[in-house]
Amino acid sequence: MTEQRHKYIFVIGGVMSGVGKGVATSSIGLILQSKGFKVNLIKIDQYLNVDAGTMNPTEHGEVFVLNSGLETDQDMGNYERFLNRELGPADYMTSGMVYKTVIERERNLEYGGKCVEAVPHIPEEIIRRIKLSATEAGSDITAIEIGGTTGEYQNIFFLEAARMMHRASPDDVIFVLVSYLPVPGNLGEMKTKPTQSASRMLNGAGIQADFIIARSETSIDQKRKEKLALFCDVKVEHVIAAPDVESIYDVPSNFENENMGHMLLRALKLEPLNKENGMTEWKEFVSKTKSATETVKIGIVGKYFDTGNFVLSDAYISVIEAIKHSAYANDRKPVLTWINSKDFETGEKDVSILKEFDGVVVPGGFGESGIEGKIKAIEYARVNKIPYFGLCYGMQLATIEYARHVAGLKDANTTEINKNGPYPVIDIMPEQKKHMAEGNYGATMRLGAYPAHLKKGTIAAEAYGKAEISERHRHRYEVNPDYIAQLEKAGLVFSGKSPDGVLMEIAELPTSVHPFFLGTQFHPELQSRPLAPHPLFSAFIKAAIARKK
């Protein structure tokens, strides 16, 4: 029997970015996985950043950290959530990574004296990375999302790599164009010309789209499908309707309603390996998102929400999705409110508005801006027994708040903000001080998965149901060991610690004192999945539901 060749699907954007390429790629992966194939997904970012760690969250959105510690684009989070499994470092690529590797190889004389050129050496390195990812994943099919849009100059080498792969093996490589079809308000008619232009720009790179995912406010009609088929040279049935939906989790079912999975496999000359409906669990989850009638109101107190006149919740997308997963699992519809912590500092909002919520979350972050507002929110939640969940910085600030107002350490702070304060209850890790002194910030934090031991009889231990856990980190600062005994004496419980007992991973208050007051040094949101909600988020949501009752 002939061994099956590996298959590749390139997902490329047209017209404008931010219309759902990542969700489309995630959905393609889930659908093909449900057909019995092992699938891996790759995200390509055209930035010269070597990883996503140095990108501003208000411009680029959340930094998603893998188990390996690689800082990646937020689309990688959706990939993991939809596939319900971990991804590896080979599944993410930036222009910076590619150029850096080529230059290092040239410096090491690995090109044997050849002139090293943008073409073919940059596309060849891209192809090497794509194939390495497929090999490491042991997958049958790889779907590759190229960030940005077709017409961007930064994407030219990635498109050239895709073209070269198709030329070498035309039966094994297909192209999906995700393009937006606007409906101008003054016309009231869906326009196809922008997508036609995007298709022609793609042709200019030597690539012919096999499928067009027609993103739009409403579903594309048959007449416009036929128009795109004619002018973009695709089959009519390969124009896939992708209207706006209530939830991103509806997208795979919408694609399957268009028979996309079957058509993708036919284009790749494959037959389904799984004759059963492999999306049963997914559909049950989606059904819960629609059947929940009772609500749970959660206030998210952060500082990365403002970008000009707009709100950018993408800075906390994994937190938002993790709340949703646990809320739906408890048959509740989450109602989320973004609260800018800076408003508590300026007096624009009074912290007492938090009494309206069933639970309060303070997510991660860096720097001084908005910090005192967050501490005010934490104190209010603690004193008024509102379920509180702090993530990374949210755990550090909860420790500071407790030190100031309960442990008697007035003016306690983090050395990130006040290097010379009287009570540095949060301090930088010793191994990080050298990096900071040298101005070396990229990929130098405590990154990726680390183990922790849990204390029996605590909220954390009960939620996880086991004594040892592994969670993903992204931070430089820790609870200062010099103050742990004093904080514990004042009643703060460090329920999760590193195996050597030096690093404090989880801080909480006993349920006899507060229904749910807990913070994690790690980022539990990064491992929450629609089909496997994170246990700490679920415990928080249950406490919020109890408060509502």
N, C-alpha and C positions, 0 to 999 in steps of 0.2 A: 504493500500500500504506500502511495506517495505521501511524504510528509507535507502537512499543510504549511504553506508559506505565511509569514506574518503579514497582517493587513494594517493599513494606516488610514486614518481619517483626519484631514486637516480642517479645522473650523476657523474661518476667517471673517472679519467684520467689514461691513460696508457702510458708507454714509456717515455714521457717527458711532462713537464708543458708548459704553454704558447701557446698552439696550438688551443685554442678556446673553452674550456669548458664553460666559462662564456657566450659567444655568443651562443653556442649550447643550454645552459639552458634557456637563454633569448628567443631564437627562439621557443623552445618547449613550453614555457609559452605563447608566442604570438599565436602560432598555436592552442593550446588547448583553449585559451581564445576566439579565433575566432570561435570555435565550440560550443560556448555558455556556457562554464564552467567558474566558478570563480576560478582563479588560484593564488596561492602565491608562491614566489620563496625564497629559503633560501641559503645563502652562508656560508659555513663552512671553516674557516681558521685554520690550525693546529698550528699556532704560540702560544707561551705562552703569548704574549702581550694580555692584557685584551681587548684592542680595537686597531684599526689601526692607532690611532693618533700619536703614538711614533715611527712609522716605517719610515725609510728613503725613500723619494720619488724616489731617483735614484736606489734603490734596489727593492722597492715594487710597485712603481707607485703611482698614485694619492690617496689621502685620500678623500673618498666621505662621505659627512656629510648629515645625514638624518634630516628631520624636527625636530625630537626629540632631536637632538644634538649628537646622537651617531656617532662616527667616524668609518667608515667602509672601506672595500675593494672596489676598483674601479669597480668590477663586479656588485656591487649593483647599480651603475650608469647605466650600461647597462640594468639591470633588470627594473629600473624605465623608461628608455627611450623606451624599447620595449613594456612594459605593459601599458605605458602612464598613470601611476598613482604613488602615493607615496607608499613607503614601511615603515614598522614600525620597531622598535628596536628588536622585537622578530624574525625578518627575518635575523639576522646576529649572528654568533656564532664563538668564537675562543676557542682553548684549554684552554687559560688563564681564560676565563669566566667560563668554565665548571669546571675546577679544583678549582677555587676560590669559586664557589658556594658550591661544595661538602665539601671543607674544612670548610667553614663557617657553614654549616649545622652540620658537625661533632662537631665543637666547641660549637654549640648551643644545643647539645645532641638530635638532631632531628633524629638520627638513633637508638635511644632507646638502647644504650649500645652495639650494634653490632660492630664487627670488620669491619671498613670501608676499602674496597679493590678496587683496580683499576677495576677489574671485579667482580661483575656486576655494581658497583655503578657509575662509570664514564659513561658507555654506557646508564645506566638508566637515568642519568641526561641529556644526549644528546637527548634521546627519549622524555623526558618530554618537553624539549625546542622545539623540532620539532612539537610536538602535540599542544603546547601552541601557536606557530606561526600560525598553521592551524586554531585553534579556534579563535584567535584574528582577523585573516583575514576573517573569515567566508567563507573559500574557499571550493571547491569541491576536488581540486587536489593540492598537494604540490610537487614541484620539488626542490630537494636538491642537490646543487653542493658541492661536497667534494673537497677542494683545493688540489693542489699537484698531486701526482701520486700514483698508486696502491701499488707500492713496498716500499713506504716511511714508516719508523717505526712510525713516528708521527701520521699517519692516522689509526693505528690499532684499536683504540677505536671507531672511527667513523664508520669504516667498521663493527666492532662487533655490534654496535648499529643498523646499517642497516640490518645485518644478523638476529638479534633478532626480529626486526620488521617484516621481511619477514617470519620468522619461526612462529610468532604469527598469521599472517594473509597473507598467501601466495597469495591469489587472489587480494590483495590490494596493493602490493608492487612490483615494477619492477626495473630493473637495466639497465642503459645505460653506456656503456664503450666508451669513446672518446679516440681514439688511433691514433698515427701518423704512416703512411706508407711511409717510405723514398724511394727515387729513387736515389741511389748513382750514381754520375756523371760518374764514370768509368764503371758502369754496364749498366745504362740506363734502369733498370728494377725495377718495384715496388716490394718491399720486404714485405712479410706478417709475417715473423718470429718474429719481435719485438712485434707485436700485439698478436700473439699466446702466447708469453711468458707473456705478460701483462694479458691475459685472464686466464692463468694458475695460476699466482700469485693471481688473484682475487678468483679463485677457492680455493686456499690455505687459504683464509680468510673465506671460507664457502659460497661464493657468486658466482652465475652463471649469467653472463650477458645475458639479454634478447635481447638487441640491441647492435650493434657496429656501432658507427659513425666513418667512415674511413676518417680521415683527411689526406690530401695529396696535392701535388702541382697540380696534374691532377686528374681527376675523376677515381675512381677505376673501373676496368673492370669486366665483368661477371665471368671470370675465377677465379679471385682473390676473388670475393665475395663468390664463391662456395668453394674455399679453406678455407677461414675464417669460413664459415658455418660448414664445415666438422671438422676442428681441434679445433674450439672454441665452438662447440655445440650450434649454433644459427641457426634460419631459414635464408635461403638465402636472402629472401626479407627484413629481419631485419638488413642486412648490408647496412647502409645508406652512399651513396657517399657524401663527403664533401670536394670538391676541393677548392683550394685558389680562392677567389673571389675579385672583384674590391672593394667592399664595404661590411662591416659586415651586412648592411641592406638587402643584397641579400640572406642571409642565410636562413631565413624562407621560401622564395619561393623555394629555392633549395630543402629544406627538403620536402616541399609539393609536388614537382615534383616527389619525391621518395615515395609519399603517406604515409609519416611518421605519420601524425596526425591520420589518420584512423587506422593505425596499432598500435599506442600507445593506442588508445581507446579500440581497440579489445583486446589487451593484458591486459588491466585493466577491461575488461568485461563491457564496457560502450558504449552507443550509442550517436552520436552527438545530442546536444540539439538545435543547430542552423543549419537548413538546407540550409540557404543562405551562400554566401561567405562572411565571416566576416572579410576578409583581404583586402577589396576593397580600403579603405583609405590608408592602408599600401602600397599596390601595386601602387597606384597613386603617393605616395611620392617617391617610388623607381624609378618609371618611370621618375620623375623630375630629379633624380640624374644622369640619363643617357642622358636625352634630352638636358640639359643645354650645350650650346656651348660657349657662352661668359664667360669670366673669371673675377674674382675679386681677386687681389693679396693682401694678408695680411701677414705682418711680425709680428711674435710673438717673442718678446724680453724677454727671460727668463734666468734662470741660472741652471735649473735642466736637461739640455739636454745631458750633457757629462757623460758617464759611460764607462771608459776605452777608447777603440777606436770606441765606438758605440754611436748612438744617441737614447735617451730614451724619445720619445714624450709621453709615458704613464703618465709621471708626470703631464701633462696638458690635459689628455684625454677628460675631460668634456668641457674644453674651445674649443678644436679642434672640437668636435662634435657639440657644440652650434653654432660655426661659420658655419659649414656645414649646419645645419638645416635652418638657416636664409638665407644663400646664395642660397640654392636650392629653398626655398620659393620665392626668388626673381629672379628665373630662371638664376642663375649664378653658374658657377663651381668654387669653391674656390681653389685657389692656395696658399698653406701655406708654409712659409719659416721660419725655426727655426733659430733664431739669438742669440748666446750666448752673454749676456751683458758684460761678462768679456773681450770679444774681443775689445769692445769700450774703456775699461780702459787701456788695454795693448797697444793699437794702432794697433793691428793686422788688425782691420777693422776701416774704417772711418765712422762716424755716418751719413755722407751724403748719404750712400747707401740706407737710408730710403726713399729717394725721388723716388725710383723705385716702392714703394708700394702704393696701393690705401688706405690702412689703417694700423695702428699699434696698437698692443695689448701688454700691459704689465700685465701678470697674477700675481697671488699671490705668496708668498714666505716668507722666514724668513731670518734674519741674515744680515751680512755686505757684504758678498761676492757678487760682481757684481752689487752693488747698485749704485755706481757713474756712471757706464755704462748705467744703466736704466735711471738715471736722465738726462744724456746727450741725450738719445733717446727721452725722454719726451719733453725736451726743443726744440729739432729739430722739432718734430711733431707740437708743439705749434706755434713756430715762422714761420714755413713753411706751416701752415694750412693743415697739413695732418690729416685726421680723427684719433682721438686717443681714445682708450677705456682702462681704467685702472681698474683692478680687485683687491680689497682688498689692498695688498701692492702697487699695481699699482695706486690706488687712493691716498694712503698716500704719495707716492713718487711724484705724480703730485702736491699735496699740498705743499710739500717741495720745489719742483722746482719753483712753482709760488711764494712762499714766498721769495726765494733767489733772483730771477731774475726780479720780478715785484713789490712785496710788500716792497722791500728794506731791508729784513731781511737776510743780508749776513750771511752765515754759519748756516742757519736754518737747523734743522735735526730732527731725531727721537731719543728719549732716548734709543731705542733699540740698536742704534749704538753709540751714544755719550751722555752719562748720564749727562755730565756737560757742554753741549753746551750753547751758549748765547741765542738761540731761539729754544726751544724744541716744535716746532709746532705740533709734534706727540708725545704723551706720553702714558704711560701705564695706564690702568684703575685702579682707587684706590683699588677696590676689588681684583685686580690681584696682587698687590704688596706683599700681605701677602703670596700668593702661591709661588711667585718668591723667596721671602726671605727664605722660607722653602724648596726650591728646589723641589717643587711639580708641575710637568708639565703636567702629563697625565690628559686629559679631564677636564682641569681647565680654558680653554679659554672661550670666549663668543661663544657658540656653538648652532647651530640649528636655527629655524625660529623665527624672531622677526618682529614686525610691524614697519612701517615708514609712515610718512605723506609727501606728495609731494607739492611743491610750484607751484601754477598756472602759466601758461605761460612759463614753462621751457621745455627743451628737454625731461626730464624724465617724466613730467606730460603728455606731448603730446604722448610719446611712450606708456605709460601704459594705458592712457585713463581713469584714475581714480585717486582719491585723496589719497587713502590708499592702501598700499601694504604689503606683507609679504615675506621676503627673508631669505635665510640661511646664517649664519655667521660661521667664524672660525678664530678668531684673539684675541689678547690681547690689542693691542694698538689702540688709537682713536685720532682724531683731538683734540688738546688741546683747551679747551673752552677759555683760556686766550687770544688766538690769532684770534678767529673767527671774531670779529668786524674789526680787522685790515686787515684780508684777504678779507673780504667782501667789505671793503672800496676800496681795490685795484682792485676789479672787479671780484673776484671769487664768484660764486653763489653756496650756499649750498641748492640744490633743494630738498633734501630728508633729513628729520630729524626724530629722535625717537619721539614718541608721546609727551614726556615731553620737547622736544626741546633741550635736553642736548647733544645727540650724533649725529654727522654728518654722514649721511648714503650715500649721493650722493653729489659730487662736480662737477660743470660744468662751462663752459664759455658760455655767450650768443651767439646765432648764428650770431649776428651782428659783433662779434669779431672773431669767429672761427666756421667753418662749423659743427664740432663735436669734442668737447674736454670734455670728461666726465669720471668720475671714481666712482666706488661704493665701499663702505666699506664691503659690503656683496659679496657673490659669485653667481651672477645670472646664471652662467653656470650650476649650480646644478639642476636648475628647467627647463632647456630647453629640449624639446622633439621633435622627428622627426615630429610628427603630431601637435605640438604646440610650434613653435619656441619662444624663449624668446624675449619680445618686445624691450629690450635695445639692444640685439644683432642685431635684425632686423633693428632698427634705425641706428646702426653703419654701417651695411652692405649697407643700402640705401645711407648713406653719402659717403661711399667708392665708390659706383657705380657712384654717382654724380661727385666725383673727377676724376674718370677714364674718364667720358665723357668730 
